Amino acid sequence: MRASVLFCLLLSTPATLPAAPQSPTGPPARSDPVTAPVMAPGDPRIEYLRYLQLTGRAPLEPLMILPLASRAATRVEGRGPWGAFFGTTRGTRTFGPIQIGLTPVRLRAVFNSDFPDAGNDGALWAGRGISSSLEAGLFATLSPVSVQFAPVVHFSQNRDFDTVPMDEAGYSEFIYPWHPKRIDLPQRFGTDQVRGIDWGQSAVAMTVAGIRARYGTMNLHWGPARYNPIIMSENAPGFPHFSLGSAEPFRLLGSRWEVSALWGTLRESDFFDDDPDNDRRYLSAFVGDVQPAFLPGLTLGGARVFYQYFPEDGLRPADYLRFLETLWKWSRRTSDNPSGEDDRDQLLSLFGRWVFPESGFEVYAEWARNDHSADLRDFIRQPDHSRAWTIGFQKALGGARAEYLLGAELTQLGRNMTAQVRPTPVYYTHHKVIHGYTHLGQMIGAMIGPGSESQRFELTRFTAQGATRLAFTRVRWDNDYYFEAMAPTTWNANDISNTLSLEQAVFLGSFLLSAEVAWIWRLNRNFILGRDAHNLRLQLSLGRY
């Protein structure tokens, strides 16, 4: 009841912020020439554009399927407290029909005093000690072709810290201990320093008649969640993939649509097993969203992913359209397979975001499944079987000298009550695709990982000089392991992180400098009752966008 009252108050409170006159959904989408590289997940312009939508100073474009086309960057220029900083043509030169320019440059450094703690940082794995990454590159366009080369150089000091000893024949000593041989999620990336060069946000694309074909390693972020999208996030290095879909939102029956199909390759880390024959997995996926013409500010969408090992005899035609497969498990039953089981795993999600510029408020949610329903009757009876969800809101608040943004996001990946009566998979793990939903040892989905839950609350203050953010985050790690393996004998040994962080961002010429200090209090780390740990996390980021 209290949450409902608070929600209604937030929704009804007007946003006392200046609003530029805008069409609710902006001008019709069109295929403008590329004048800048696409905006990848983690680009601060995306979060700022989302804030401008709340305050009525930017059209309500979807912002649900990232990376974004470069045209969206023009929505940021000259608007709000940060309007003078971002520019879409910075570093771009034109030579006849060819455009050449710089991709965003970003230097990141992370220090963890006692144990690894970070996320949504792509190729970087921030272990204990100092970790850093540098991203920079070039792009070129010769319509209809565009090329972007933006590699990432990364380093992790990877100092020693307490891990759970593992001794599984044929597996690394650093495998994930809570669901061993079910997910490639190392506790630690070996004992040496970690160095590498990743392809980062590199891609080659061709756009014809509003349809874009692209091959690259760009990070993906699907859905409205800001920190824990369930299906696709920027937590892991981008995996090699080919995608085919709409270059910009297009109009159909008065509504605006986006669609994209994707086929990619996932790879094993160096710290999982000793079998060289299972190092690669095949992934196929589909994502789309729509903005109904009769409900301004609302965006609805969905995504479906299948991943499996590459067959010895090669992929069959059906494997390329696996995401169109029936939703019901029993429709695949045969005399040789009476249960309808297969050798691949699926993830499915539905998501939505509703923005109310008049109140400076948005609410968003994602609901997902990790297991097929047997049939329609089964879905109606237990739609929450193997479910996960994320829900959040943001509220813009005006001030005399600054603008404020209040936000919260809650994510639940743990099993629910149906696990007491039927087999229920642990999110992102699989009994046949034993590497799980990972790439190079990091989660592709929500950064909190298998069976976990999180709550985050934050307040951001925007000024013309930068921004200040105060946040509190709570994570209860791998509930599924705890309640299955430990709860019968130990009722209070949940592994829980409580993080209080303060971040300050300032503009330095054409650069954005961001510094964060966070204190993490970890209760019962590694599910050892009474073994609490404390970690100081310091982060610095210097970027030019």
N, C-alpha and C positions, 0 to 999 in steps of 0.2 A: 504493500500500500504506500509506504514512504517513497519507494522508487518510482511508483506511478505518479505521485504528486509532484516529485522533483522533475520528472520527465515533462509533465504538462506545463510546469512553470517555465522550464527552459524553452519549450517550444513556443510559448505565448509571449515571452519577453521580447520586445522589439530591439533590434540591433541599432544603436545610435551611432551609425557610421555613415560617412558620405558614400552615396551610391551613384555610379555613373549610369546613365540610361542605357540599358542593354535589352536586347531581345531575350526572352527566357531561355531559348536554346541556341541563340547565336545565329549567324547567317548560314545558309545551306553549305554543306561540306563541298569542297572543290579540290581538285588536284593542283595545288599551287606548285611552282618550281621550288625545289629544295634550296634553302638558303642557309641551312645550318644542320649539324648532325642531329639525329633523333635524340630525344631526352630519355635516358635510361633510368631504371629504378635507382633510387638514392639521390637523384638530382634534386637539389633544394627548390628548383623552380616548380617542380610538380606539386610539392606540398604547399608552396606559396600560391600557386594557381588554384589549388583546392580551397585555400583560405579566401581568395578573392571571390570565388563563386559563392561562398557563404555570405559575403557582404554585398553581393549584387554588382560587383565591379568586373565580372568576367562572365561570359556566356556559360551555360550549364552543359558543357561537353562531358562525355562519359567518364573519362579518366579511370577506366576499369581494366584496360588491357595495355600494359606497359611492355616495351618502350612506346613512347608517344611520337607521333609524326612531328616533324620540326615546326609545322605551321602553328601548333599549339603554343609554342614559345612566344609568339607575337601577342598572346593574350596577357602576358606578364608586363610588357614594357609600359612604363609611364603610369602604372596603376598602384595605388596604395603606398604604404610607407617604404616598400622596397622597389618601387617602380623605376627609380632612377638608376638602379644598379645593373639589372639584367638587360642584355642586348642580344638580338638574334643574329646580327651580322658581324659581331666582333671577330676579328682575325680572318675574315672571308675576303678573297680576291677573285675577280672575274677575268677570264682570258677568253674572250669570244664566247662560245657556248659552254665553256668549262668553268666550273666554280671549284675553288680549292680553299680549304680553311683548316683551322685547328679544332679538334674535338675538345671537350672539357678536360681541364688539367686538374688532378686532385692528388694531393699528398696526404696520407693518413698515418698516424702513429698511435699505438695503443700500449699502455703499460699495465700489467696485472701483477700485483704484489705477491699473491699466494696461490691462485689457481686460475685456469682459463675462464674468461667471461667476456663475451661479445657476441655479436650476431648481425645478420643482414649486411655483411661486408664482403660479399663476393668471394674472390679467390683467396683473400687473406684468412688465415687461421690464427687467431690471437691467443696464443698459449701464455704460460707464465713468463714474466719478463717483458722485454720490449719486442713489439711486432710493428711492422710498417709496410706500406704499399705505395706505389706511385703509378698513376694512370695518366697517359697522355697519348696523343696521336693526331692523325690527319684524316680529312675526308675530302672526297672529290665527287663531283656530279657532272655527268654529260647525259642530259635527259634522253631516254628514260632510265638510265643506269646510274646508280650511286654506289660508292665504295667507301667504307670507313675502316680504318686500321687504328685501333686504340688498345694496345696491349697493357697488361698490368704486371709490374715487377713487385714481388712480395717477399718478405723476410719475417721469420719468427725466431726469437732467441730460444724459445722452447726449453726453459729451465725446468728442472725436476720438481715434481709435486706428487702428492699422494694419489696413487691409483689403486684399483682393485686388482690383486694378482689373478691372472688367468692362465690356465694350463690346459688348453684344448688342442689335441693332436691335429696338426695341419693348419692351425690358425695362429695369428699373431698374439703375443702376450698383451697387446693393447686393445683387443676387441671389446666391444660394448658388453659389459658384464651382466646387464639386467635381462637382456634377451639375446644371449650368445648364439651365434650362427644364424641370426634372423635379420641382422641389419649391419651394414658397413658404416659404423659410426665410432671411430676409434676414440678411446679416452685421451690418448696422447699420440701425436704424430712422430713416434719413434723417440730416440734419445738424443739425436743430433739437431743442430740448427736446421730450420726449414727455409729453403730458398727456392725460388722458381720464377718462371715467366709464363704468364697465362695470356691467351688470346684476348681476354677481356671483352670489351664492347665492340668487337670487330664484326663486320658483315659486308656482304655485297647484295644489292637488291635491284630489281627491275620493276618499274611501275607502269602499267599500261591500262588505260580505260578504267582507272580507279581500283585496279587489282594489283596487289604487290606480291611478288615472289622474292623470298629472301633466304640466304644461307649465311649462317654465322654462329657466333658464340655469345651473343648479347644476353644479359640477364633478363628474365621474365618476371612479371609481377601481375597476377590475375586476381580480380576482385577488389572490393572496397577497403579491406583491412589495411591498416597503416603499418602494423608491426608483425602480425602473425597471419598472413594469408594462408589458407589451408592447402591449396593445390600448388601454386607457384609463387616463389619468393626469390629475392636476391641474396639469400643466405649462403648459397653454395656458388662455386664458380659456374659461369654460364656453360651449358653443355652444347656441343655441336648439333645444330638442327636446321632443317629446312621448313619454312612456313609459307603458306599460301592463303591470302585473304584480302579483305578490304584495306586499301591504303588509308582511307579516311572514313569516318561515319557516313553512311549513305542513307538517302530517304527512300522509304517504301511504305505505301499506304499511309502517308502522313507522319510516320514515326521515323526515328533515326536508329540505324542498325550498325553493328560491327560484327564481323565473323572472321575466324582464323583457324586453319587446320595446321598441325605441326607433326613432324617426324624427326626423332633425334636419337642420339647415342649417349648412354650413361656409362661411366667408367669406374672401375674399382680403385680404391686407395691402395697405398703400399702397405697397409697395416690391417689386412683382413685375413685372407687365406693363402695357401700355397698352390692353389689350382690355377694354372694359366689359361685354362679353357673356358672359364666363366667370367673373364675380366670385363666383358662388354654386355650391356643390356640394350634392348630396343624399346623405344617409347613412341607412342602415337597419342595425339591429343586433339581436342577441339574446344574452342572457347568462343562465346558470343554474348552480345548484350543488345538491349533495345531501350530506347527512351520513348514511351508511349506518348502520342501527341495529345491525348486527352488528360494526362496527368503531368503537368509541368514539374520539372525538378526530380522526377523519379527515373531511376535506371535499374533495370532488371537484367540478370544474366545467368549464365551457367557454364560449367566446364566439365569435361570428362577426360580421364587419362588412363591408358593401359601401358604397363611395362612388363617385359619378359626377357628371357635370354634369347639370343639369336639362334634360330634352329640350325641344326647341322646341315640340313638340306636347303637352307636359304629361306627367306621370307616368302610367304604365299600371298596372292592378291588380297585375300581377306584380311591379312595382317595390316595392310595399309589403311583400311577403313574400320579398324577394330572399334573405334569410338562410336560407330553407328550400331554396334551389336545390341541385341535385345537386353532389356533391363532385368529380365526374369531368368533366374538360374535354371529352373526346371524346364524351360524351353530348349535347353541344350542337352537334355538327358537322352541317352541311348542305352541299348542293352549292355554295352560294354562300360558305360559310365552312368549308372543309375542316379547318381547324386548331382550330375551336371558340373562337377569340378573341372578346372583346367589348370594349365601351368603358367598362368599370368595373373597379375594383380590389377585391380582397378581402383580409381578414386573418382568420385562424382560430387559436384557441388552446385548449389544454387545460391545466388547472392543478389543483393540489392542495396541501393543507396538513394536516400530521399533528402533533397536539399530544399530549405525554406529560406530564401534570401531575405524575405520581409522580416524574419525573426533572427537571422544570422545563425541558423541552426541546421545541422544535418544529423541523420541517424543512418546507420548502415549495419549489415549483417551478412554472414555467410554460413550456410548449413551444408554439411557434407556427409557422404556415406563412404564406407570402406569395404562394403560387402554387398553382393547382389541380394535382393529379396527373392524368395523362392518363386513367388508369383504375385499377382495383384492382391489376392486375398491376404497373403503374408504381409505385404506392404501396408495394407489398411490396418491390419491387426497390430503390427509392431513397426511403424515407420521410423522409430528411434533406434532400431537395431544398428549397431556399429556407426552411430552418428557422431559428428563433431560439429562445433559451432564457434563462431566469433561474432561478437556484437559490440558496437561502439557508437559514440556520438561526439560531436564537436559543437561548441557554442561560441560565437564571436561576441565580445563585449567591448563597447566603446569607452574611451577615456579622454580626458582633456589634453594630455600630452602624448599618449601612446594608445595602441590598440591591443586587446587581450584575446586569447583563445583558450577556452577551457575544453579539455578532452578526456575521454576514458575509452579503454578497449579491454574486453574480457574474452578469453579463449578457453575452450574446454575440449580436450582431445581424449580424455579418459573414457573407459567403458561405463555403460550405465547398467540398469537393473536387468536388461535382457541377457547379460552375460551369465546370470545365474541359471538360465534355463536352456541356453543354446551356445554353441561355439561362437566366440566373438573375437575378431582379429585385433591385435594391438596396432594402433595407427602407425603407418609407414614401415611396418615389419611384414615379413611374409615367410611361410614355411617352405615354399618351393623356390621363389625368387629370393634367395637368402641374403642378398645384398640390400634388400629393401629399397625404399624410395630415397636414394642418395646418389650423389655424384662426387667422386673423388673424396669420399669420406665425410661429406657434409650434407645436411638436410636440404632437399629441394623445396619442401613445404615449410610449415611453420617452424621458426627457429627454436622453439622450446622442445620440439622433438617428441618421441613416442610417449603416449599415455599421459602427457603433462597438462597442466592448466596454468593460466596466468591472468593477472589483473594489473592494469596500468592506468594511472591517473596523472594528469599533467596540466600545467598552466604555463602559457607562453605569452610573453610581452613583446610586441613588435614596435620598433621605432625606426626612424630614417637611418640611424647609425647601425642597426643590427637587430638582435633579439636575445631574450633571456628565457630559459625554460627550466622549470622546476618539476621534477617527476618522481613518482614512487611506483615501483614495480614489484609485484610478488609472483613468484613462480613455485608451484609445487611439482617437483620433478617425478615423472613416470609413476603416476598413481597406479597404473595397471600392474606393474611389478610389485609395488608395495602391498596392495590389497590381495593379490594372489599368493605371494610368497611369504610375506612377513606379518600381515595383519592378524592371522590366526594366533600368533604367539606374542606379538609386540604391537600394542595399539597406538603408540605415540612416537614412532620413529620415522615419520614422513621427512623426506629430504626437501627443504624449503629455502628458497632465496628471497631475501628482502633487500631491495636496492633503492637507495635514495640518491638522486643525481641532480646536479646543477650544471647547466650548459649556458655558455655565453658566446654569441656570434657577433662579430664586428666586421664592417667593410674596410678594407685597406686598398684604396685605389680600385683596381678592377678585380681584386681578390676578396674572397669571403674566408675569414679566419674564425674557426670554431674551436672552443676548448670546453671539455667536460670533465668534471670530477665526480666520481661515484663511489659510494661506500656500500659494500655488499656484506650482509650478515647471513651466513649459510648455516641453517640448523640441521643437525644430524646428517652432515655431508656423507654421501655414499651409503645412506640409510644406517649409519652407525649411531645408535642412541647416545646422546650427550656429546658427540664429537662435533662441536660447532667450529666454524671457520670464518675468518674475516678477510676480505679482499678489498684493496684500494685499486680502483680502475681509473686511469687518466687517459684521456683521448684528445688528440689535436688533429685538426683537419684544415688544410689550406687549399682552396679551390678557385678556379677561374672558369666561369660558365658562359 
